[in-house]
Amino acid sequence: MSQVTEEIKAKAELYHGDAICQEKSKFLLKEVGLPNGLLPLHDIEECGYVKETGFVWLKQKKSITHKFEKIGKLVTYATEVTAVVESNKIKKLTGVKTKELLVWISLSDIYVDDPPTGKITFKTPSGLSRSFPVSAFEIEEETKDVKEKKEVNGSAVRVKEL
């Protein structure tokens, strides 16, 4: 059963469609001080954020399994991922599991040390935790450089490079 009720939706910033939800989820992660590659979801249909409580959710068409290559870990994301976010932390996480040995284990909390140590820690509901380099969960964002040309046919022109 979904944790996202109509009452919660009424209080939330709500977005539909993969492109805007990808952008908003990466922005939110960055805003709370977490690496932007923590949620490598695909075909996101809906995302929402209740600023007062920090409750956030993402709904995707189907569950996915992602391998974080830098640390060799498999993580599965359900069709609905929910959490409460605050500065440098994700708490009460649902819909995310990691594979340890041959067993899938639910994750409940993710946090970055403050002051920064370059480590990110993942906790399970039973209290077990593992830390990894933050860099393993960062993805490079496309940058748009704007360069100005002096003159083309007598007028100044700006050129964007992608």
SVG drawing of the C-alpha trace seen along z (x, -y; Angstrom):
<svg xmlns="http://www.w3.org/2000/svg" viewBox="-7 -46 44 62">
<polyline fill="none" stroke="black" stroke-width="0.4" points="0.0,0.0 1.3,-3.5 2.4,-5.9 1.4,-8.7 -2.1,-9.7 -4.3,-12.4 -3.9,-14.4 -0.1,-14.4 -0.3,-15.2 -2.4,-18.3 0.4,-19.7 3.2,-18.8 5.1,-20.3 4.0,-17.7 5.5,-16.9 4.7,-14.5 7.0,-13.2 10.5,-11.7 12.4,-14.8 11.1,-17.2 11.2,-14.5 14.9,-13.7 15.8,-17.3 13.9,-17.9 15.3,-14.7 18.9,-15.7 18.2,-19.3 16.8,-18.1 19.7,-15.8 22.1,-18.6 20.1,-21.0 20.2,-18.7 24.0,-18.0 23.8,-14.5 25.4,-13.2 23.2,-13.6 23.6,-10.0 21.9,-8.3 18.6,-7.9 19.4,-6.6 15.7,-6.0 14.2,-5.6 10.8,-6.5 9.7,-8.4 6.0,-9.1 5.5,-11.2 7.6,-12.9 6.5,-15.0 8.0,-16.9 6.4,-18.3 8.7,-21.0 7.3,-21.3 8.0,-17.7 10.8,-16.8 8.7,-13.9 9.6,-13.0 8.4,-10.3 9.2,-9.1 7.1,-6.7 8.5,-5.0 6.9,-2.7 8.8,0.4 11.3,1.4 15.0,1.3 18.3,2.7 21.3,0.5 25.0,1.3 27.2,-1.4 30.3,-0.6 32.8,-2.4 32.0,-0.2 30.5,2.9 27.2,2.8 23.8,3.7 20.8,1.7 17.2,2.3 14.6,-0.5 10.9,0.3 8.2,-1.4 7.7,-3.7 10.6,-5.1 9.7,-7.3 11.9,-9.1 12.2,-12.0 15.0,-14.3 16.9,-16.9 20.4,-18.4 22.9,-15.7 20.4,-12.9 17.7,-10.6 15.6,-9.0 12.7,-6.5 13.7,-5.3 11.4,-2.7 11.7,-1.0 15.5,-0.7 17.4,2.6 21.1,3.5 22.6,6.9 25.0,8.1 26.5,11.5 23.4,13.3 20.7,11.5 18.8,8.3 18.7,6.0 16.4,2.9 18.0,-0.4 16.5,-2.9 18.9,-5.8 21.6,-7.4 23.8,-10.2 26.9,-12.2 29.2,-13.1 29.1,-16.7 31.8,-18.1 32.5,-16.3 34.9,-13.3 34.2,-12.3 32.2,-9.3 28.5,-8.4 26.9,-5.9 24.0,-3.5 22.0,-2.0 19.6,0.9 16.5,1.0 18.4,3.5 21.2,0.9 23.9,2.4 25.7,-0.1 28.4,-0.5 30.3,-3.6 31.6,-4.3 33.3,-7.3 30.7,-10.0 32.3,-10.2 31.0,-6.7 27.5,-8.2 28.1,-11.4 27.4,-11.9 28.8,-14.6 26.2,-17.1 26.2,-18.5 27.6,-21.9 26.6,-24.6 29.4,-27.0 28.5,-30.4 31.2,-32.0 30.8,-35.4 32.1,-36.1 33.2,-39.7 31.5,-40.3 29.8,-38.4 28.6,-40.5 28.8,-43.7 26.8,-42.4 27.8,-40.6 26.7,-37.0 26.6,-34.5 27.3,-30.9 26.2,-28.1 28.3,-24.9 26.7,-21.7"/>
</svg>
